[in-house]
């Protein structure tokens, strides 16, 4: 009994902390690895994000959502909230008929206007057929944000209780334009912090 009390005294706090961390991991937060290039240049392939669950969902938040069609978790940006009418016209976003700026697209929009991202989709990350495919997509595109039929003008009406999610690299992202809007229950949480790689550590 003496040894048991000593063990509990020495290790009890440690095990309590481990249990609390485990419970918080289950209910309050998680981490996710970015796969692919759909969130370039905001987030890069292979980066690891800290995700907070049960936060209010606001426009332009970066969230992790579960995609039933591919049975996987994806990282995208919230563009449309429940009940919104979202319209794009030649790379201009209109939310409920009000023109709305998307500053996170500025870099790639500039590159698209310069050379349709041909030099961007070249290099170590774009070798082989993937690079060729992305360059061909960009070359025939008449705008950076298109619908699945390559239309430069299109409209979404977001159902109540659902969200329109798009990737930041609109030309290569598979998102709500392809799989439809996401129910609130399918949104796991908001990406708040990037902790890998160390050279890119910080808030997102």
C-alpha positions as CSV (number, residue, x, y, z in Angstrom):
1,X,0.0,0.0,0.0
2,X,2.9,2.3,0.8
3,X,4.4,1.8,-2.6
4,X,1.0,2.3,-4.3
5,X,0.5,5.6,-2.6
6,X,4.0,6.7,-3.5
7,X,3.4,5.6,-7.2
8,X,0.1,7.5,-7.3
9,X,1.7,10.6,-5.8
10,X,4.6,10.6,-8.2
11,X,2.7,9.5,-11.4
12,X,-0.9,10.4,-10.8
13,X,-0.6,14.0,-12.1
14,X,1.2,12.7,-15.2
15,X,-1.5,10.2,-16.1
16,X,-4.2,12.8,-15.4
17,X,-2.5,15.2,-17.8
18,X,-2.3,12.4,-20.4
19,X,-6.0,11.6,-20.0
20,X,-7.0,15.2,-20.3
21,X,-4.9,15.7,-23.4
22,X,-6.5,12.6,-24.9
23,X,-10.0,13.7,-24.1
24,X,-9.3,17.2,-25.5
25,X,-7.9,15.6,-28.7
26,X,-11.1,13.6,-29.0
27,X,-13.6,16.4,-28.5
28,X,-11.8,19.8,-28.9
29,X,-9.0,19.6,-31.4
30,X,-7.3,17.5,-34.0
31,X,-4.5,17.8,-36.6
32,X,-4.6,17.3,-40.3
33,X,-2.0,16.9,-43.0
34,X,-2.6,18.9,-46.2
35,X,-2.6,16.6,-49.3
36,X,-2.2,18.0,-52.7
37,X,-2.1,21.5,-54.2
38,X,-5.8,22.7,-53.9
39,X,-4.9,25.3,-51.2
40,X,-1.8,26.7,-52.8
41,X,-0.2,29.1,-52.2
42,X,-1.9,29.6,-48.8
43,X,-1.2,26.0,-47.7
44,X,1.3,23.6,-49.2
45,X,1.2,19.9,-49.8
46,X,2.5,18.1,-46.7
47,X,1.9,20.9,-44.2
48,X,0.4,19.9,-40.8
49,X,-2.3,22.0,-39.3
50,X,-3.8,22.3,-35.8
51,X,-7.6,22.2,-36.1
52,X,-10.1,23.5,-33.4
53,X,-13.5,21.8,-33.3
54,X,-16.9,23.4,-32.4
55,X,-16.1,27.0,-33.4
56,X,-18.6,29.2,-35.2
57,X,-18.1,28.9,-39.0
58,X,-17.5,32.3,-40.7
59,X,-16.9,33.3,-44.3
60,X,-13.3,32.8,-45.5
61,X,-12.4,30.4,-42.6
62,X,-10.1,27.6,-43.6
63,X,-11.8,24.4,-42.5
64,X,-11.4,20.7,-42.5
65,X,-14.5,18.8,-43.8
66,X,-15.4,15.2,-44.4
67,X,-16.1,14.4,-48.0
68,X,-18.4,11.4,-48.2
69,X,-17.8,10.8,-52.0
70,X,-14.1,10.3,-51.5
71,X,-14.4,9.1,-47.8
72,X,-11.7,11.5,-46.8
73,X,-11.1,14.8,-44.9
74,X,-10.3,17.8,-47.0
75,X,-9.0,21.3,-46.3
76,X,-10.9,24.1,-48.0
77,X,-12.0,27.7,-47.5
78,X,-15.6,28.7,-46.6
79,X,-17.0,31.0,-49.4
80,X,-20.8,30.5,-49.0
81,X,-22.8,30.5,-45.8
82,X,-26.3,28.9,-45.3
83,X,-28.8,30.7,-47.5
84,X,-26.2,32.7,-49.5
85,X,-26.3,33.3,-53.2
86,X,-22.7,33.1,-54.5
87,X,-21.9,34.4,-58.0
88,X,-18.7,34.5,-59.9
89,X,-18.3,36.7,-62.9
90,X,-14.8,36.7,-64.6
91,X,-13.0,36.2,-61.3
92,X,-15.2,38.6,-59.3
93,X,-17.0,37.2,-56.3
94,X,-20.5,38.4,-55.5
95,X,-22.1,37.5,-52.2
96,X,-25.8,38.1,-52.2
97,X,-25.2,40.6,-55.1
98,X,-22.4,42.4,-53.3
99,X,-19.0,42.4,-54.8
100,X,-16.6,40.9,-52.3
101,X,-12.8,40.9,-52.3
102,X,-10.7,37.7,-52.1
103,X,-7.2,38.9,-51.1
104,X,-5.8,35.4,-50.6
105,X,-6.2,34.9,-54.3
106,X,-4.2,37.9,-55.3
107,X,-0.8,36.2,-55.9
108,X,-2.2,33.4,-58.2
109,X,-4.6,35.8,-60.0
110,X,-1.5,37.9,-60.9
111,X,0.4,34.9,-62.1
112,X,-2.6,33.7,-64.1
113,X,-2.8,37.1,-65.9
114,X,0.9,37.0,-66.6
115,X,1.3,33.5,-68.1
116,X,-1.7,31.4,-67.0
117,X,0.4,29.9,-64.3
118,X,2.6,28.0,-66.7
119,X,5.8,28.9,-64.9
120,X,4.1,28.3,-61.5
121,X,3.1,24.7,-62.4
122,X,6.7,23.9,-63.3
123,X,9.4,22.6,-61.1
124,X,10.0,19.9,-58.5
125,X,6.4,19.8,-57.2
126,X,5.0,19.6,-60.7
127,X,7.2,17.1,-62.5
128,X,5.6,14.5,-64.8
129,X,2.0,14.0,-65.8
130,X,0.6,16.1,-62.9
131,X,2.5,19.2,-64.0
132,X,1.5,18.6,-67.6
133,X,-2.2,18.2,-66.7
134,X,-2.3,21.3,-64.5
135,X,-0.5,23.4,-67.1
136,X,-3.0,22.2,-69.8
137,X,-6.0,23.1,-67.5
138,X,-4.6,26.6,-66.9
139,X,-3.8,27.2,-70.5
140,X,-7.3,26.6,-71.7
141,X,-9.0,28.5,-68.8
142,X,-10.5,31.9,-69.5
143,X,-10.6,32.8,-65.8
144,X,-9.0,31.6,-62.6
145,X,-12.3,30.6,-61.0
146,X,-14.5,28.5,-63.2
147,X,-17.3,26.0,-62.7
148,X,-17.1,22.4,-63.7
149,X,-18.0,23.2,-67.3
150,X,-15.3,25.9,-67.6
151,X,-17.8,28.8,-67.4
152,X,-16.4,32.1,-66.2
153,X,-19.8,33.2,-64.9
154,X,-21.9,30.9,-62.6
155,X,-24.1,31.0,-59.5
156,X,-24.6,28.8,-56.4
157,X,-27.5,29.0,-54.0
158,X,-26.3,27.6,-50.7
159,X,-29.0,25.5,-48.9
160,X,-29.8,26.2,-45.3
161,X,-27.5,24.4,-42.9
162,X,-24.9,23.9,-45.5
163,X,-21.7,25.6,-46.7
164,X,-19.9,26.2,-50.0
165,X,-16.2,25.3,-49.8
166,X,-13.6,26.1,-52.4
167,X,-9.8,25.7,-52.6
168,X,-7.6,28.7,-53.1
169,X,-6.0,27.3,-56.2
170,X,-9.2,27.3,-58.1
171,X,-7.9,25.7,-61.3
172,X,-6.8,22.5,-59.7
173,X,-9.1,22.2,-56.6
174,X,-11.8,19.6,-56.3
175,X,-14.4,21.2,-54.1
176,X,-18.1,22.2,-53.8
177,X,-18.1,22.9,-57.5
178,X,-17.6,19.2,-58.0
179,X,-19.1,17.5,-55.0
180,X,-21.7,20.0,-53.9
181,X,-22.1,21.9,-50.6
182,X,-21.2,20.5,-47.2
183,X,-23.5,20.0,-44.3
184,X,-22.6,21.6,-41.0
185,X,-22.1,18.2,-39.4
186,X,-19.5,17.3,-42.1
187,X,-17.3,20.3,-41.1
188,X,-14.8,18.9,-38.5
189,X,-13.3,22.2,-37.4
190,X,-11.3,25.3,-38.3
191,X,-7.6,25.2,-39.2
192,X,-6.0,27.8,-36.8
193,X,-2.3,27.0,-36.7
194,X,0.4,25.5,-39.0
195,X,3.1,23.7,-36.9
196,X,4.9,21.9,-39.8
197,X,7.2,22.6,-41.5
198,X,9.0,24.6,-38.9
199,X,10.0,27.3,-41.4
200,X,6.3,28.0,-42.0
201,X,5.1,27.7,-38.4
202,X,2.4,30.2,-37.5
203,X,-1.3,31.0,-37.8
204,X,-3.2,30.3,-41.0
